[in-house]
Amino acid sequence: MVTKRLIDISEKTVKTALKEGADQAQVASFLLDDTLTRFANSQIHQNIASKTGGIAIKVVMNKKIGTLRVNTLGEKQIEDAVKKVVKIAKVTPHNKDFRSLPEPQKWTPLKGAFDSETALCTPDYRAEKVKEIIETAHSKSSIVKAVAGSFSTGSVAFGISNSLGVSAWAQMSLASINTTVISEVEGSEGFGSAEQYSRFVEDIDHIQVASEAAEKSVKSVKPMKISPGDYEVILSPRAVAVLLSYLGYIGFSATMYQDGQSFVKYHLEKQVFDEKLSVKDDARDSLSLYAVPVDGEGVPKKAVQLIDKGIVSERSICYDSFTAGKEKNKKSTGHSIPPVVRFYPYPRPLPINVIASPGDASIDEMIADTKRGIFVTRFHYTNPLEPTKAILTGLTRDGTFLIENGEISKPVVNLRYTDSMLSALKDIPMIGEKLVQVDDTTAPAMKLKKLRFTGVTEY
C-alpha cells in the first residue's frame, strides 16, 4: 500500500533528522501520479504521464527552523537532504514566534476519497472522450473553428510524521477537464469555455462541457462594446468560485489576520456581506474536491465557518500550528497546506475546501429578474489590490453577455472589474440552487445588485 510506504519513509527520515541533532523534525513524504491528454486545433497533440515522489522536511534546532523539499524517495538522496536541511537550520535566525510542532491528535481516514478507476484511467479512455468533445462542439454550429483543452486524471498520496508522534496519511484521486471553443464569423471570433472537476472520472460529463463551451462560443461572435460602470451582474458558479477563493486567500488566513492585512480583522462580528451568504471550509464534506482528512502537518482538518449569514468573526480564521502558537489559547484548525496541493509550498494556512451554501434560484430566473445587466461566465487574471478592503480586480472571459429586459441579448467585449467585495457581495438578490465544484471552491451562481467595471478590453 502506497500510504504505508510513505509513512515508513517519513518516520525513518524523522529519526535520521534527530540523529543529526534536530530538536524536533517533521517529514511529509508524497507521491503524485499525473496523466494528461491535451488537445488544440480540434486534435490531440500531447499525452503526458508523470509519477513524482518526494519529501518535505522541517527541522527545528533551538527555535531555528530549516525547511527543504526534494523530489526523490531514494534513501541516499533523503539522507543527503536531511544533512542539508540541518545545515540550513543552523544558519537561520531564531524564530521567536515558534512554539512547537503539533502534538498527535486522533484522526480518521476519509471514505470515498480514492477511486482506482480514476487513478488508473488510460490514455485510450481520455482520447475517446476528447474525440467526442471535439465532435460535439463542431456539431453545434458550422462557425465553430477550433476546440482546445485538456483532460487530466491521476491520484495523490502523502504520509506525515513528526518527532512528537504524529503519524497520518491521505490518498485521493482527481479528474478534471477543461475546454475552450473558438468560433468565427467574418473575422470576428467568439470564445466559450467550460470545465468540470471530480474525484471520480465517471462523474465527468464531457458532452455537457463541450456543449456549454460551444454554445457560448457561437453566441460570443461580433461582441459589442459597452461603457464601464456599475451593473447588475449574474455570475456563473465558476465566476463566484474565483471571488470566494480570493477572499479565502486575503481574508481568512491567520497570517493575513495577524499581519493586519485581512479585512476580517476590521469587521469582527459585523454583517459585511448579504445575510443570504454563508460559506464554510470543510474537507470532510463530500462536496469538497480536495478530500484530505489531515493537513500538511498531520493535524485533523476542522470545519471552519468562514461567513455565517454575512457575518465574519475571529471564528472565521484558519490556522496552522505556527500561527496558532502566536496567539494565546489558539489551536491549529488543520489548514497547513498539504505537500500535494497546488498551493504548496505556501508560507500561510489557507482554506482549500471552500463551500458556499446554495439558494433557491435558477440562472434562468436570475436572468428573467434582470432589466439591464451583465452575465459573466468566468473571471481571469484576478488579483487583490487592497486586502484590508477586499478589493479585487480582473477580467471577464469566454462568454460575457448583456442582459436586457430579462433576456440575454448581445455578446459584449470583455470588461475589467475593480471593486471591493465588501460592496459587491453586500447585496445578493438571488443565489443559485445548484452547487458546482471549481477546483478548491464549491459555489452556486449568484446575482449581485452591483459590480463595478472600470475598463473595456479590445477582445
N, C-alpha and C positions, 0 to 999 in steps of 0.2 A: 504494500500500500504506500502510495507516494507520500502521504502526510506523515506516516510513521518514519519514513526515511528522512524527511525534512526535520522532524522533531529530534531525531537521533543526531543529525548533523549540528543542529542548534545547541543541544545540550553538551555535546563534545566540544564545540567551539567555545562555549561559556567556560568550561573547565580549563581549556587552554589559556584563555584570557586571564583567569585568576592566577594560574601558574606564572604568567608573565608579569604579575604584580598589580593587576587591576583590583580596586576595592569592590566594585560592582561591574557586572557585564550583562549585556543583553544582545541576543542574536536572533535575527529573523531570516530563516532560510526560505527560498521561494523558487517556484517553477512556473514559467509562463509558456503555454503551448498555444501559438497563434497560427491560424491559417487564413488566407485571404485570396479572394478572386476579384480582380479589378477589371473594369471594362470602360471603354471610351469609344466615341465614334461608332456606337452600336455594335461593338465586337469586343470579345475578351482579349486583353493584351497582356495579362500578368496573373500568374498564380504564385503565391508565396506561402511557405511553411517554415516556421522557426520555433525552436524549443530553447528557451533561455533559463538557465538556473543560476542562482547566486545567493549571496548573503549580505545582510545589512548588520553591521556590528556597531555597538555603542559600548565604550568602556569609560569608567569613572575612576579617577585617581585623585583623592584629596580635593574633590569638587572641581577638578579639571576634567573636561569631557572631550573625548575623541570619538568621531564617527567616520565610518568608511563603508562603502558599498562596492562589492566586486561581483562581476558576472561570471562566477565559477563555483562549482561544487567539488572541485578537486581538493583532496586532502592537503597536499603540499602547498597549493596556492592559498588555501584558507589559513594555514599556519603562517605563511608569509604575511597575509593580510592582518592577522592578529598582531604580529610584531610591529607592523607599520602603524596600526591604529593606536597602539600603546605609545609609540614614539610621538604621534600626533597629540595625544592627551598630555604628555609630559611638557610640551612646549606651548600648550594652550593656557590662557589666563584662567584664574579661578572664577567659577560662576557662582556668585553669592546667592543667587536665587534658587539654585538646585537643592532639593531636599533628599530625594531618593528615587530609585526606580520603583515601580509599583510592586506591592505585595500580591501574592496569588489570590485569586477570587474564584469562586465556583462559577463555571460556565457550562453551557450545553450546546452541542452542535445544532446546526440548522438543517432540518429536513427539507428536501426538495431543492437544495441549492445546486446540486450537481446532477447533470444529465449526461450519461455516457454517449447517447446518440449525437448530442451536440458536440461533445468533446472530441468525438471520433468522426465527425462529419467529413465526407470525402470530397475531393475536387470535382468528381463527376456529378455529385448531388448539387453542389453550388453552381456548376456550369449549366446544368439543366434548368435551374431556377433563373439564372441570369438570362439564358436564351428566351425563356418565357416572359421575362421583364421587358426585354428589348422588343419582342414581337407584340406584346400587349400595348406598349407605348406607341409604336408605329401604327397599330391598328386603330388608334383613336382619331387620327387625322392624317391627311396627306401632307400637311405642312410640318409634321414632326421631322426634324432634320437629323438629330443625333441623340443618343441615350448614353449616359455615363454613370459611374458609381462604383460601389464595392460591396461585397458580401463576405463577412468575416465570421468565423466560428472558432471555438477553442475552449480552453479551460485555464484556470489559475489555482495555485495552491501555495500555502505558506505555513510554516511552523515556527513558533516563537518560544524562546526560553530565556530566563534570566537567572542570575545568581541568588535571587531571593526565593526561587521555587516556582516561578511562573512556567507553565507548560501548556500551550494552547495551539490550535491549528484551525485552518479553514480551507475549504475547497469548493469551487463553484465553476459552472460552465457559463459561457457567454456567446450570444449570437447577435449580429446586427447587420442591417442592410440600409444603404442609402442610395438614392437615385436622383439624378438631375437630368431633365429632359429639355432640349433646346428645339424650339420651333422657329420658322422663318417665313415671313410674307413680305415680298417687295423690299428686301433688305433690312426689314425690321425683325429683330429677334425677340422671342419671348422665352422666359425661363420658368421652370417649375421644379420643385424638388419634394421629396418625401423620405421618411426614414422610420425604421422600427427597431426596437431592442427587446431582447428576451433572454432568459437563461435556457430556454428550450427552443431549438431550431424549428421544431414542428409548429410552433406558435407564430412564426414569422409569415405574414400574409404578403408574399411578394407581388401577387397580382394587384392587391389593393395599393401597395406602394407605387407600382408602375402606373396604375390608373390615375391616382391622385396627382402624381408629378406631371403626367402628360396633360391632364385636363387643365391644370393651372398654367402650364407652358403654352398651350394653344390659346388660352384666354388672355395671355400676357403680351401678345404681339401688338405693335403700334400703341405703346403706352403714351398717355398724355401727361403733361407737367401740371402740377397744382402748386399753389403758393404755400410756403411754410406757415405754421401757425398752430393753434390749439384745435385738435379734432377729437371727436368721439372715436374710439377705436375698438375693433373686435380683434382679439389676439388668439391665434390658434394655440393649442397646448404647447407646441414647440416654442412659440414666442414667449409664452408665460414661463416656461421652464428656464429660459435664459435669464429672465428677470429674477426669478426666485433663487436660481443658482448663484447669481452675483450678490444677492442680498445675503446669502449664507457666507459668502467669501468676505464681504466687507462688514457685515453686521453681527454675525452670531459666533464668530471665532473668539475664544478667550484672549488670544494675542492682540487682536484689534481692540477688544474691550479694555484690556489692561493698559494698552498704549494710548487710550483716549481717542482712537480713530473710529470706533463703532458708533453709529447713530443710536444704537440701543442705550448706550450709557447716558444719553441726554434726554431720554424719553421713557424712563422706567415707570412702569405701571400706568402708562398712558395709552389711549387708543389712537395709535398713529396711523392705522390702516382701517379700511372699511370693516365693520363688525362681522360681515359675512366671510372675511378672510381668516382662515385658520390653517396653520402649516406646522407640521411636525417633522422630526428626523427620527426614523425608526428602522433600523436594519433588519429587525425581525418581522416586519410587516411584509406579507407576500407581494405587495405592490412595489416594493423596492427592488431595483435591479441588482445592486451590489450586496447580496445577502451573505454577509460575513458575521459570525457570532462574536468575534473579538476584534479589537483594533490593532494597530501596529505595535502596541506594547503588550499584547495579550490580555488586555483589560476587557471584560464583557461589554458589548455595546449596549448603551442605555438609551431609551427613548427620551427625546427632549422636545417639549412643546415650544417651537420657535415663536410662533404667533398664535395667540389664543383670542379668537374673536376680535382681531385687530389690535390686541394689546401685546406689548413686549415688556419683558421684565428681566431681573437677574437670572430667573429660571430658564431664560431663552438661550443662555450662553453654553457653548460646547467646550469642554476641557480635555486636555491630556494630563498626564501625571505632572509634567513640568509646570504648566500654567496653574494647575490646581495647587501645587506646592507654594505658589507665590501669594496665595490668599489664605486667610485663617479659616480652618474647618471646611475647606473645599476638597472635593474628591473628583477624580477623573470621571468623565461621563462616557469614556471609551471612544474618543474622537481623534486619537493619533492616527495619522494616515497609514494604512497597510502598505507593505512594500510592493504589492501587485496592482495598486490603483494608479490611474494615470497621473494624479497629482503628485505622486511620490518621487523624489524626496521633497517634502514641504515643511518649512520650519514653523508650522502652526496647526492647531487642531481645526478640522473643518467638518461641517455636516455634508455627508455624501450619500445620504439616504432620505432626501427631502421629499415629502409627500404633502400636497395640498388637499384640503377637504373639498369634495365636489359640491356643486349646487344642484339646481333642478331644471336648467335651461338647455336647449339645443342651440347649435350655432345658427341654424335657420331662424330660430326665434329671436336670437340676438340681432341678426341682420334685419328681420322684419320690424324690430323695435327701433331701428336707427334711421333718422330722417336724412342726415348727411354725416358721413364718417369714413373711416378707412379700415379695410380688412388687411391684417398683417399675417402672412404665413410664417415668417421667421425673421429673427434678427441675426446679424453677424457683425464682426468687429466691435463687439460691445466691450466697453471699458469703464471703470469707475473714475469719476472726476473729483468728487468730494465725498469721501466715505461718511463723514460725520453728518452729512445732509442726504446721504443715499442718492447722490446724483450720478446717473449713468448716461452714457452716450453710445450710439451705434447706428447701424444702417438696416433698413428693411431689405429683403431679398426674396427672389424666387416665388413671386406671387403677391403683389401689393395692388389692392383694388379700391376704387372709390365706391362708396355706398350712397345711393340716393333714393329717398322715399321708400326705404325698406327693401331695396334690391341692390345687388352688385351690378353696377352699371358699366364701368370702364376700368381698364388697367391703368395704373399710374406709374410714372417714373419713380424709382426708389428714393426714399427720403432718409435724412438723418434725424434721429430723435435725440434730444438732450433734455432731461427732466429729472427732478427729484422723485424717487419712488414714494416718498412720504406724501407727495402731492398726487402722483399718478394712481396710486393704489388706495387713496383716501376715499374715493367714491367709485364703487364697483356695482353698477346696477344689476348685472347678471353674471352668474358663474355656471360653467358647463357641468352637465350631469355625468360626463364620461371622463375618466382619468386615463392618461397616456404616459407610458414610460419614455422619458427622453434622457438617456444616459443617467446621471446621478440624481435626476429630479423627476417626480411623477406629478403631472399637473393637468388641470382641466383648461378648456378655453375660457376666456373672460371678456366681458365688455367693460371698458373703462370709460368713465364720463369724459375724461380729458387726458390726452398725451400731447406734449409739446414737440412739434417738429421744427427744426431750426435750419434745415438746408435741403437742397434738392441735388441729386446726382445727375450724371449725364447718361445713365442707362436704366 
